[in-house]
Amino acid sequence: MWDLVLRINVIEGPFLITWYVLAAAMFLYLLGRGPGWSWVLTVIVLLIVGAIVGAGALWTAVNVLDVVGGPVNEATWWWVSGAFAACTLAIWNLWYSRWWRKLIALLAIPVFAITALLGINASYGLNRTLGSLMGVSTAGVIDLDDPEATPSPDPVEPIASTWVPPADMPEAGRIGTPAGGIPNTNSGFDARPPQLYLPPAALVDDAPGLPLVIMMMGQPGDPDASFIGQVLDEYAAKNNGLAPIALVVDQLGDPAEDPLCLDTDLGKVETYVMQDVLPWARQHLDVLQGAKYTTVAGYSNGGGCAAYFGAKYPEAFGNVLAVSPVEYAGAERPDEVLTSIFRGDQAAYDAVKPANIMASKAPYPDTTAVFTVGANDGTFAPGAQRLADAATAAGMATTFVSLPDADHGVSGLLGGLDSGFEVLYPRLGLAVP
């Protein structure tokens, strides 16, 4: 029963509509407290003052306190301002009113707040279920059978040209948490459980070795494989069940913190990815071992991580897919990061910026890089373009995609993954070039 509750869709459908209708009904009731123009003028003043206070509170949270780790979309400004305005009206209804109006006003305040939260979440579309919104995973557990001790050699011919899918192959892949998780033996990093996507071709007897994707999501966010799984299922349906095995890992630990994908006082994330995650994946998943078949991918904060790892470790990652990436670690608050993490050492900070790493390690003989960003994502677009330019200058086979009508929410994420794998599928041998 609890699992069904956690799986409720909170970005569209009956649950969301119910909250919108409830909030609207309460708001209309609170509007009808008194007759005459004096009450109308009072309401106008209350709503304007509340909206201004809400916008000011959000501006402070975003630009001063950096609560959300970066800019917010336009819908968030409307929802927060509207919620504050409605709550101001509700508070005014507590004075000189009957007890039932006071009760409805008190109940309306949390209803307005929750409705705004749901509206903001729906505008991004990244937490699709109640469980995801609450940070509670509903993914099942995947028990893994370790592949052969000696992995198969990387294929000479594209997998797509030799693979014949069996009749009993599932139509869709599977998403879950690998049993036992990924030990943090080398890093000690307190990561949240990863999620794994296994494509249809990996769910049959005598499955072929497949390419590996290690992906990181944004901040705040969870290691949620449903988005990359959705895109890869669509590609698998067109390519005889073939898709990469995707492992979505946590680079944050605490979604309110940003350890910058480096080894810092906030946690050894770089060691975790390179010495815990990557070796574990190659040992426990039936994946091809060569860098050509290994992709580091990420979205937003994770996209910046992907650019960093791809730039620094081309011998491990032959492919980079950075979706709406942060340009470099702490780009939203560089002065704070310079002071608190690098102790004022500008040279040390500059040394971990992906564009500078690309310039220092150039040329890259066999790296394919894809950078995508929504055309309406004005905050992240310039940095993504600069990363693509730096990759091109460093000799990577680079593709930059500006996604029409997409922003920094789910449209940018799904569109970016789709565009990225369109480039990578032939490279990975999953589609005949």
Buried (B, 14 or more C-beta within 10 A) or exposed (E): EEEEEBEBEBBEEEBBEEBBEBBEEBBEBBBEBEEEEEEEEBBEEBBEEBBBBBBEEBEEBBEEEEEBBBBBBEBBBBBBBBBBBBBBBBBBBEEEBEEEBBEBBEEBBEBBBBBBBBBBBBBBBBBBBBBBBEEEBBBEEBEBEEBEEEBEEBBEEBBBEEBEBEEEBBEBBBBBBBEEEBEBEBBEBEBBBBBBBBBBBBBBEEBBBBBBBBBBBBBBBBBBBBBBBBBBBBBBBEBBBBBBBBBBBBBBBBBEEBBBBBBBEBBBBBBBBBBBBBEBBBEBBBBBBBBBBBBBBBBBBBBBBBBBBBBBBBEBBBBBBBBBBBBBBBBBBBEEBBEBBBEEEEEEBBEBBBBBBBEEBBEBEBBBBBBBBBBBBEBBBEBBBBBBBBBBBBBBBBBBBBBEEBBBBBBBBBBBBBBBBBBBBBBBBBBEE
